[in-house]
Structures are given as structure tokens and as C-alpha cells.
Amino acid sequence: MPRTVVVTGAESGIGAACAAAFGAEGDTVAVLYFEDADAAAATVRAVEKAGGTGLAVQCDVADQNSVDTAFAQIEIRWGTASVLVNSAGLNMRGVPVRDMAADQWDKLVATDLTGAFLTSRRFLTGRGKAPGDASIVHISSIHAFAVREGGADYCAAKGGLANLVRTLAIEEAPRGIRVNAIAPGMILTPMNARAQDDAAYRARLEANIPLGRAGEASEVAGLAVFLASDKARYITGAQMVIDGGLSLIQATGA
Ligand SMILES: NC(=O)c1ccc[n+]([C@@H]2O[C@H](COP(=O)([O-])OP(=O)(O)OC[C@H]3O[C@@H](n4cnc5c(N)ncnc54)[C@H](O)[C@@H]3O)[C@@H](O)[C@H]2O)c1
């Protein structure tokens, strides 16, 4: 039975890979995109090539009305969604707190943390009294627990997301709704554009990764499909790290 799967940030990177991976499961995938309708159309084509059904829907996850409108469109077309994958996010910009504009902080937290709250809440209210067997997967980061200078906005937002996920997990467990996070390390997506374009830079970063390479968006997508599947039926409130061992070496070297 195809599920209705909502993927945010699905016009790019990990979100696009997740949409295609759920398409390969035969699911109906709402491809939520922020600004790039052409890229969203390409993701819809990838979903359909993989064997699913896709629909592009514009959504700014930081805006409550936009989230409500997007979910209403999906529900009219396909009924209640049973999986939410929230991949929409902005990256850190290497600005220390003492130099960080409040606008930068607000925009990042609105996208990476409040966006997770707004999409989760609308997904849950949209389910109403529907039976359980539903699941939310948030794409977090190893920077939820391994901080990096110049990334206070991002690290704080992803750290907050970890506790949003854990709180939601105990709130929704009685209804059979599981809530988990994925914490990727270095994944080759447009968020890491420099690593994709500059081989020497990429090799320097990859030298710090125990498995010796950056990850692929499809590898994160495989984990999202697993977490949303019946095989993960006893997993909730987890933060699954997928980083080639990068976060294990935090204390090495000093
Ligand atoms: N690439 C990595 O190395 C990496 C590592 C750890 C975590 N992550 C996380 O993975 C998620 C996906 O990142 P990615 O690597 O695919 O990057 P990406 O830049 O390719 O994708 C991010 C997506 O978020 C969308 N987005 C930005 N602001 C939005 C908004 N207000 N509303 C809706 N969508 C919005 C963008 O349009 C884009 O489609 C992010 O949450 C990111 O923090 C990525």
C-alpha cells in the first residue's frame, strides 16, 4: 500500500535523494520546495522514474501559513500523510557570535529549528485521530553535539532539534507515531558545494574522516527509508549518526 510521504527541502541534496528513495518504495511523495520550481520538477521526475508518484508543492518551512497551505494541498490531493521527512535547512556561515547579526541567527533558527516544529505540528494535526503507524524523520547534523566555531546558530538550532525530536517521541509514542533524527557528517550536496568543485579541498576534509570519504545523499536517504519503515518499528527518539566515523575523533589530537 503506497504511503503519502512529505519531504521538505526536496529540490536539492539530501531531500531530493530522500524523495527518490521513497519513490523507489512505490510511495506517493510530496516534493516540498522553497524557491526552485525547476529543481523540484526534476525531483518529481526522479520519484516517478524510481516507481513512485510525485507532486511538487511550494513551502517555506519557516512560515506557518506556508506550511499549513502546503499540507492542505497535499491532504486534498492524497489524504493524510503518514511519513514526514524534514530536510529543509540552512548551513553555518563561519561567523563567530561576536560578529553575528541577529538577522542571520533568526533566519537560521527559523529554518532549521522552528521549521521542524511547524512541519511536525502540521503533520500531527493533519493526522487527527488517524491510526498510528506513522513516522517523522528530521535531518539534523553531527553539529547537534559536536560544535564548530563560526556555527553557533547552526549548532544551537540542531542541538535544539535533538530535544524537539526526543520530546515529540515521548508525546507521540502512545499514538504509535515514531519520531527520529538523522545526524549526518560531511555529505556531498550543494550545501558542500566547495567540496564538490575543489578536489584538493575535498581531499583535505576527507582525510579527517575515519572511513576516508564524504558520504552520498543516497546513503542518508537509505537511512531515512529504514527509519520510516516497519523494520524500525521499535526505534523512536533516536539520533542516528551517519558520518563515516567523523564525530568519533573529536577528542583525538590533544
Ligand atoms: N550536506 C551535509 O554535509 C549535511 C551534513 C549534516 C546535516 N545536513 C543537513 O541536511 C539537510 C539538507 O541539507 P543538504 O545537504 O541537502 O543541503 P541543500 O542545500 O542541498 O538542501 C537544503 C534545502 O533546504 C531548502 N530550504 C532552505 N531554506 C528553506 C525554507 N525556509 N523553507 C523550505 N526549504 C528551505 C533549500 O531550498 C534546499 O532545497 C539540512 O537540514 C542540513 O543541515 C547536511
The ligand as a Tripos MOL2 file, in Angstrom:
@<TRIPOS>MOLECULE
LIG
   44    48     1     0     0
SMALL
NO_CHARGES

@<TRIPOS>ATOM
      1 N1         25.3720   18.1920    3.3390 N.am      1 LIG1
      2 C1         25.8670   17.9580    4.5380 C.2       1 LIG1
      3 O1         27.0750   17.7250    4.6920 O.2       1 LIG1
      4 C2         24.9710   17.9400    5.7530 C.ar      1 LIG1
      5 C3         25.5340   17.4850    6.9460 C.ar      1 LIG1
      6 C4         24.7440   17.4620    8.0790 C.ar      1 LIG1
      7 C5         23.4300   17.8640    8.0330 C.ar      1 LIG1
      8 N2         22.9120   18.3120    6.8520 N.ar      1 LIG1
      9 C6         21.5100   18.7400    6.8760 C.3       1 LIG1
     10 O2         20.8140   18.1000    5.8440 O.3       1 LIG1
     11 C7         19.6990   18.9070    5.4410 C.3       1 LIG1
     12 C8         19.6930   19.0090    3.9230 C.3       1 LIG1
     13 O3         20.8700   19.6700    3.5090 O.3       1 LIG1
     14 P1         21.5460   19.3730    2.1020 P.3       1 LIG1
     15 O4         22.9380   18.9530    2.3440 O.co2     1 LIG1
     16 O5         20.6590   18.5230    1.2770 O.co2     1 LIG1
     17 O6         21.6380   20.8670    1.5580 O.3       1 LIG1
     18 P2         20.9350   21.5710    0.3130 P.3       1 LIG1
     19 O7         21.3650   22.9890    0.4000 O.co2     1 LIG1
     20 O8         21.2040   20.7950   -0.9080 O.co2     1 LIG1
     21 O9         19.3890   21.4490    0.6620 O.3       1 LIG1
     22 C9         18.7600   22.2570    1.6110 C.3       1 LIG1
     23 C10        17.3520   22.5020    1.1370 C.3       1 LIG1
     24 O10        16.6550   23.2880    2.1120 O.3       1 LIG1
     25 C11        15.8530   24.2170    1.3950 C.3       1 LIG1
     26 N3         15.4840   25.3520    2.2390 N.ar      1 LIG1
     27 C12        16.2590   26.3480    2.7280 C.ar      1 LIG1
     28 N4         15.5020   27.2350    3.4030 N.ar      1 LIG1
     29 C13        14.2290   26.7790    3.3420 C.ar      1 LIG1
     30 C14        12.9810   27.2480    3.8360 C.ar      1 LIG1
     31 N5         12.8770   28.3940    4.5550 N.pl3     1 LIG1
     32 N6         11.8670   26.5240    3.5710 N.ar      1 LIG1
     33 C15        11.9460   25.3800    2.8660 C.ar      1 LIG1
     34 N7         13.0840   24.8860    2.3650 N.ar      1 LIG1
     35 C16        14.2120   25.5840    2.6110 C.ar      1 LIG1
     36 C17        16.7110   24.6240    0.2060 C.3       1 LIG1
     37 O11        15.9250   25.2100   -0.7890 O.3       1 LIG1
     38 C18        17.2850   23.2630   -0.1870 C.3       1 LIG1
     39 O12        16.4210   22.5720   -1.0340 O.3       1 LIG1
     40 C19        19.8750   20.2530    6.1540 C.3       1 LIG1
     41 O13        18.9980   20.3080    7.2540 O.3       1 LIG1
     42 C20        21.3130   20.2180    6.6260 C.3       1 LIG1
     43 O14        21.5140   20.9890    7.7860 O.3       1 LIG1
     44 C21        23.6460   18.3590    5.7070 C.ar      1 LIG1
@<TRIPOS>BOND
     1     1     2 1
     2     2     3 2
     3     2     4 1
     4     4     5 ar
     5     4    44 ar
     6     5     6 ar
     7     6     7 ar
     8     7     8 ar
     9     8     9 1
    10     8    44 ar
    11     9    10 1
    12     9    42 1
    13    10    11 1
    14    11    12 1
    15    11    40 1
    16    12    13 1
    17    13    14 1
    18    14    15 2
    19    14    16 1
    20    14    17 1
    21    17    18 1
    22    18    19 2
    23    18    20 1
    24    18    21 1
    25    21    22 1
    26    22    23 1
    27    23    24 1
    28    23    38 1
    29    24    25 1
    30    25    26 1
    31    25    36 1
    32    26    27 ar
    33    26    35 ar
    34    27    28 ar
    35    28    29 ar
    36    29    30 ar
    37    29    35 ar
    38    30    31 1
    39    30    32 ar
    40    32    33 ar
    41    33    34 ar
    42    34    35 ar
    43    36    37 1
    44    36    38 1
    45    38    39 1
    46    40    41 1
    47    40    42 1
    48    42    43 1
@<TRIPOS>SUBSTRUCTURE
     1 LIG1         1 GROUP 0 **** ****
